[in-house]
Amino acid sequence: MWTDSVVAGVVDQSTPPWRLRDHKGTVSLVHRVADAILVALGLWLACAFTAAEVSVALISAGLIGTGLFYFLAEIKDLYRPWRTESARVEVWLVLETWLLVAGISLTAIYVQQDAAEYPPDTMLYWLVTTPLLLAAWRWSARSALHYARAHGLNTRRLAIAGGGDLAQHVARTIEDKPWMGLDLLGLFDDEQSDDEQEVEHEPNGSPRGSRSLSTLVDLARRGDVDVIYIALRPGHKERESEALLRSLGDSTASVYLVQDRRARVADGSQGSRQILPNLWRIDVLQRRRLDLGGIQAVSLYETPFDGPDGWLKRLEDIAISSIALVLLALPMLLIAVGVKLSGPGPVFFKQRRYGLDGRQIMVWKFRSMSVCEDGGKVKQARKNDSRITPFGAFLRRTSLDELPQFVNVLQGSMSIVGPRPHAVAHNEQYRAIIGGYMLRHKVKPGITGWAQVNGWRGETDSVDKMGRRVDFDLAYIRNWSIWLDIWIVVLTFFKGFVHKNAY
């Protein structure tokens, strides 16, 4: 088809998977909106205090000032995540940014011949009032977040892989600042000395002790840890670090590599260097920067849908699923009647599958078989499968059996586009033999996906087939954009509904 050549160009799977991106969370989006409002509020208050008329010139000055503030704020990285950094540093950076805005604005205004349109007292009030509003907002927001996190709200369970100086420093930083909202589970290291174990203590004063890296991997696989900081000793072997990262790929935990230039190991005549894993050999997802008390951390396994991107993705899901359910209401009613007449059993088939972060969800489909399997062992549908009803075969060939999943999308357990969910039994089978399989669950499962429009759908009767599907799923997560989602939806109409492997 004409789409084949286009498909190959949408996602270049040879692209290095560690394109460095800034971590933009929900709080950064709120700050952006609040900053624009406060700049406008500062101008309005200045006009009110000086009894100045709100003229077109002053409104233009406000818009230019807002745009200039955004421009300088991006340069100064003002909208980076501040969870692990001091509120004083953040407030000072806000004031410094506005000081530059004031200097540039005053210079630009008073070199013009029509400078009289900008009353000096009004401009002075605006340029002085606005930074106070911005600083007060930032301080209040941080105080509210600190209070909430210190009292158990907006927290994440954290584990640190390592037991040396770097790991100890990170642990102390986190325990000294409960407002970060990081609940430290402990340090995990295979080489920790007795002296280091004696220094370690739980927050209540009892000895923490060191647990092994294999214990950490088990916790991650069970979903008992949300975030893992890799801060291994400088002498840790590269291959061992890579093996740990691959093991953590069998989990839905967010994994960050802590990099400290002070953490060095003697390296003969070459001086000293920090031993880091070779990321070419790791399925890195969404690499982003994070500042941890002055130490840089880079995400290796993280979701692309944190913050504004997550809001955009959810808006896309609600809009498309709502329209689809309205347009498909009558066809779905007719299909429901057909399923009921096709034989005994319920109209809908509900099956447990893994969703976001490996949590179990119930996925809805029109029943297409004479059985409803959802136990510890689920047999995949095969060609000429005797369990498939004649009407069910039609539904499966045309993918009409998937239509009830628009309800899952509207509820929020699924997305329009994402890795297809598999039965829990199949998940447990393949996660044990395919590296990085559970990384698919860093995003919500979808009705359609990048793997499906590339032909990797239907029965996976070999590990190689499932492996190829996982490759495309991970490529989607690495390269996600709203435009990629739209393109996948378009391709679904051409090659996603009917396929030779759909039976």
Rosetta blueprint (number, residue, H / E / L):
1 M L
2 W L
3 T H
4 D H
5 S H
6 V H
7 V H
8 A H
9 G H
10 V H
11 V L
12 D L
13 Q L
14 S L
15 T L
16 P L
17 P L
18 W L
19 R L
20 L L
21 R E
22 D E
23 H L
24 K L
25 G L
26 T H
27 V H
28 S H
29 L H
30 V H
31 H H
32 R H
33 V H
34 A H
35 D H
36 A H
37 I H
38 L H
39 V H
40 A H
41 L H
42 G H
43 L H
44 W H
45 L H
46 A H
47 C H
48 A H
49 F H
50 T H
51 A L
52 A L
53 E L
54 V L
55 S L
56 V H
57 A H
58 L H
59 I H
60 S H
61 A H
62 G H
63 L H
64 I H
65 G H
66 T H
67 G H
68 L H
69 F H
70 Y H
71 F H
72 L H
73 A H
74 E H
75 I H
76 K L
77 D L
78 L L
79 Y L
80 R L
81 P L
82 W L
83 R L
84 T L
85 E L
86 S L
87 A H
88 R H
89 V H
90 E H
91 V H
92 W H
93 L H
94 V H
95 L H
96 E H
97 T H
98 W H
99 L H
100 L H
101 V H
102 A H
103 G H
104 I H
105 S H
106 L H
107 T H
108 A H
109 I H
110 Y H
111 V L
112 Q L
113 Q L
114 D L
115 A H
116 A H
117 E H
118 Y L
119 P L
120 P H
121 D H
122 T H
123 M H
124 L H
125 Y H
126 W H
127 L H
128 V H
129 T H
130 T H
131 P H
132 L H
133 L H
134 L H
135 A H
136 A H
137 W H
138 R H
139 W H
140 S H
141 A H
142 R H
143 S H
144 A H
145 L H
146 H H
147 Y H
148 A H
149 R H
150 A H
151 H L
152 G L
153 L L
154 N L
155 T L
156 R E
157 R E
158 L E
159 A E
160 I E
161 A E
162 G L
163 G L
164 G L
165 D H
166 L H
167 A H
168 Q H
169 H H
170 V H
171 A H
172 R H
173 T H
174 I H
175 E H
176 D H
177 K L
178 P H
179 W H
180 M H
181 G L
182 L E
183 D E
184 L E
185 L E
186 G E
187 L E
188 F E
189 D L
190 D L
191 E L
192 Q L
193 S L
194 D H
195 D H
196 E H
197 Q H
198 E H
199 V H
200 E L
201 H E
202 E L
203 P L
204 N L
205 G L
206 S L
207 P E
208 R L
209 G L
210 S L
211 R E
212 S L
213 L H
214 S H
215 T H
216 L H
217 V H
218 D H
219 L H
220 A H
221 R H
222 R H
223 G L
224 D L
225 V L
226 D L
227 V E
228 I E
229 Y E
230 I E
231 A L
232 L L
233 R L
234 P L
235 G L
236 H L
237 K L
238 E H
239 R H
240 E H
241 S H
242 E H
243 A H
244 L H
245 L H
246 R H
247 S H
248 L H
249 G L
250 D L
251 S L
252 T L
253 A L
254 S E
255 V E
256 Y E
257 L E
258 V E
259 Q E
260 D L
261 R L
262 R L
263 A L
264 R L
265 V E
266 A E
267 D L
268 G H
269 S H
270 Q H
271 G L
272 S E
273 R E
274 Q L
275 I L
276 L L
277 P L
278 N L
279 L H
280 W H
281 R H
282 I L
283 D L
284 V L
285 L L
286 Q L
287 R L
288 R E
289 R E
290 L E
291 D E
292 L E
293 G L
294 G L
295 I E
296 Q E
297 A E
298 V E
299 S E
300 L E
301 Y E
302 E L
303 T L
304 P L
305 F L
306 D L
307 G L
308 P H
309 D H
310 G H
311 W H
312 L H
313 K H
314 R H
315 L H
316 E H
317 D H
318 I H
319 A H
320 I H
321 S H
322 S H
323 I H
324 A H
325 L H
326 V H
327 L H
328 L L
329 A H
330 L H
331 P H
332 M H
333 L H
334 L H
335 I H
336 A H
337 V H
338 G H
339 V H
340 K H
341 L H
342 S L
343 G L
344 P L
345 G L
346 P L
347 V L
348 F E
349 F E
350 K E
351 Q E
352 R E
353 R E
354 Y E
355 G L
356 L H
357 D H
358 G H
359 R L
360 Q E
361 I E
362 M E
363 V E
364 W E
365 K E
366 F E
367 R L
368 S L
369 M E
370 S L
371 V L
372 C L
373 E L
374 D L
375 G L
376 G L
377 K L
378 V L
379 K L
380 Q L
381 A L
382 R L
383 K L
384 N L
385 D L
386 S L
387 R L
388 I E
389 T L
390 P H
391 F H
392 G H
393 A H
394 F H
395 L H
396 R H
397 R H
398 T L
399 S L
400 L H
401 D H
402 E H
403 L L
404 P L
405 Q H
406 F H
407 V H
408 N H
409 V H
410 L H
411 Q H
412 G L
413 S L
414 M L
415 S E
416 I E
417 V E
418 G L
419 P L
420 R L
421 P L
422 H L
423 A E
424 V H
425 A H
426 H H
427 N H
428 E H
429 Q H
430 Y H
431 R H
432 A L
433 I L
434 I L
435 G L
436 G L
437 Y H
438 M H
439 L H
440 R H
441 H H
442 K H
443 V L
444 K L
445 P L
446 G E
447 I E
448 T E
449 G L
450 W H
451 A H
452 Q H
453 V H
454 N L
455 G L
456 W L
457 R L
458 G L
459 E L
460 T L
461 D L
462 S L
463 V H
464 D H
465 K H
466 M H
467 G H
468 R H
469 R H
470 V H
471 D H
472 F H
473 D H
474 L H
475 A H
476 Y H
477 I H
478 R H
479 N L
480 W L
481 S L
482 I H
483 W H
484 L H
485 D H
486 I H
487 W H
488 I H
489 V H
490 V H
491 L H
492 T H
493 F H
494 F H
495 K H
496 G L
497 F L
498 V L
499 H L
500 K L
501 N L
502 A L
503 Y L
